[in-house]
Amino acid sequence: LVCGGDGWLSFMGNEFGHPAWIDFPREGNGQSFEHARRRWSLADADPESRHAALERFDAALMALDEEHMLLSAAHVECTHCNEGAKVVSIERGDLVCVFNLSRYHSHVDYRLGMPMAGQWQRVLDSDLADFAGHSRLMDGGDTVLAHSLPPGELCDRRHAAASLYLPALTASVFKMKPGAGYDPMETYSSELGGAGDYGEEEVWW
């Protein structure tokens, strides 16, 4: 959804209506239709099941797109990709989407570049109990503060950075709180007497 173009197929690898696998009729399975179906009723049968939790997560993703127009947002950039830590950060529109794809390692105070300094609100947390997660970010984890960096210092090609707690196998989406952000370049420019103190190649947005 974050990296997609003009569309996103929620039924390719994200099926909350499949207890098994998809297998269309073919010669190898005797033209069987047994696994060529979706059982949407599974999500309704038990609200505590993982099928229901995945359906709620799918609905949350659709709501995120409708509110922030993700699929039509022109700006998309992967600003951070750490193969060792299994951490990826992607900007899409005015949102910052952070993924910890590691199965075994949670990261504390993980430093990531942010588009602007200020307070960033977490607008989606895949670790919520409602999504069959562990709610590890529930206490005090709704807002993170991105600090402006000293002149000449960059983090992921950005002039602001935040330290995040990233539990294993989770995704978080952040949006700048209204009126809580500022351009760190403008702040340093006013302090130092002008934007000419910075090379043009250092400005990435």
N, C-alpha and C positions, 0 to 999 in steps of 0.2 A: 504493500500500500504506500509506503513512504517513498520507495524508489520507482514506483510504477509510472506509466505514461498517462494515458487517458482512461485507463480502466484497471480493474483488479478482480481476479477470479477467486472468490472466497471458497469455492468448492474444489479447488485443486490443492490437496494436502492439508486442508483446514476443515474437513468434514465433521460436523458435530452430529450428523445423522448416520454415521457408519460404524457399526460394531466390529467390522472386519475390514475387508479391502474391496477395491473396485476391480471387477473383472468382467468385461463385456463378453457376450457370446462369441466364441471362436472355435476353431477345430480342436484345439488342445484341451478345451474343457467340455467338449461334446455339445457346443452351442447352448451352454447353460445360462439362464438368466438369474441364477441364485444370488450372485453378488453384483448384479447390474442394477442396483436400486439404492435409494436413500431412505432411511427410516427416520424421518423428521420427528416422528412420535416419541423417539427415545428421549428427546430433551424435555418433553412434556410429562413423560411417565414418572420421572423422579427429579424434583428440583435440586436435589443434593448430588445428583450424578455428575460425572465429568462431562457428559454430553450436554447437560443443561448449562454447566459453567462455561463450556466452550461457546455455546450459543450466545450467552450473555456477553462474552468477550467479543464475539463477532459483531454483536449489536453496538458495543462500545466503539469499535473501530469505525463502523458506519456513521455513528454519531459524530465522531471526531472529524471524519471527512466532511460531513455536512456542515459542521460549525466552522471549520477552518479551511474548507475548499482545498484539501490536500492534492487531489488529483489534477486540479487545474492550476495549482501554484507553479509559477515559472521557475522560481529559485529552488534548485536541488543540488546539494553538494555533500559528498562524503568528506568530512574534515578530519576524521580520526579513524584509523584501522590498525589495531594492534593484534597481530596474529598470535603472539605468545599469550597475551592476556585474554584473547577472544572478545575484545571490546571494539564496538563500532559506534561512531557518532555521525549522524546525518542531519543536515539542515534541510527542511522542506518548507517553503514559504516562510512564515514567521515562527515556526516551531523548530525545536532541537530534539531529535529522537536518539536515545542512547540505548544500546543493547549490550548486555553481557551474555555471550553465548557459551560461556564455560559451564560445563556440567558440575564441576567440582569446586571452583574457586569463586568466592565473593571478594570484592575489592573495597577496601576502606580508604577514604580520602584519595580517590582516583581523580587525577587532574585532567581536565578537558578544556579546550578553548571554547569560548562562547562569543556569539556575535556582538553582544553589548554587555557592559557592566551593569549591575543592578540586581533586583530580585526576580527570580524566575519561578513561576508556579508550575507544579507538576499537574498536568491535566489528564494524564493516563498512566496507570500503574498496573502492569500485568500481574503483579504479585498479590493483588487483593484477594481476600478470602472468597469474594463473590465470583472470582474467576478460578477457583480451586487453587489459589496461591497460599502463601504462608504469612502474608501481611507483615513482612519484615520492615517495611518503610512506614508503617502506620503511625508511629510515635515521632512527631516532629519532622516528618519527611516530606511535607507538602511544598515547602519553599526552599530554594537554594540561593545562595548569594554569589554572584560572579564579581570578582574584583578586577579593577583595571590594572594592567601590568606596567612596570616602569618603562620609560622611553627606550626603544630599541629592543625590548624583549617581546617575543611572540610565543604563543602556545597554539599549536595547530593552525598557524597562520592567522591567529586572531589576537587582538590587543586586550582581551579580557579572558579570565579563566575562573573555573569553579572546581571545588573538590567535592566529589560525590561518593556516596555509598552505593555500590552496585552489587546487589545479591546475585548469586548464580542463577542463570537461566531466567533473566527478567528483562523487561523493556520498560523504559520510562520516556514520557514525552513532556517537554517543558515549553512554556510560553511566557514571555515577558509580562510581568504584572503591569497593568495600566499605570502610567506615570511613575514607574519605579526603575526605569532604565535611563542610561545616558551613554553617549558615545565617548569611550575613553580617549580617543584621539582629540576630540574637541576639548576635553578637560585638560589634557597635557598641553595642547596648543595654547590655550589661554594662560596657563601657568608659565609657559616658556616664551610666550610672546609671539606665537605664530606657527602655522602648520608647516612652514618651510624647513623646520628642524627634522622632518622625516622624509626619507627617500620615497619616491612614488612607488617603487617596487614593493614596499612594505605594506601598502594599503591594499587589502583584498576585498573590500566591499564598498 
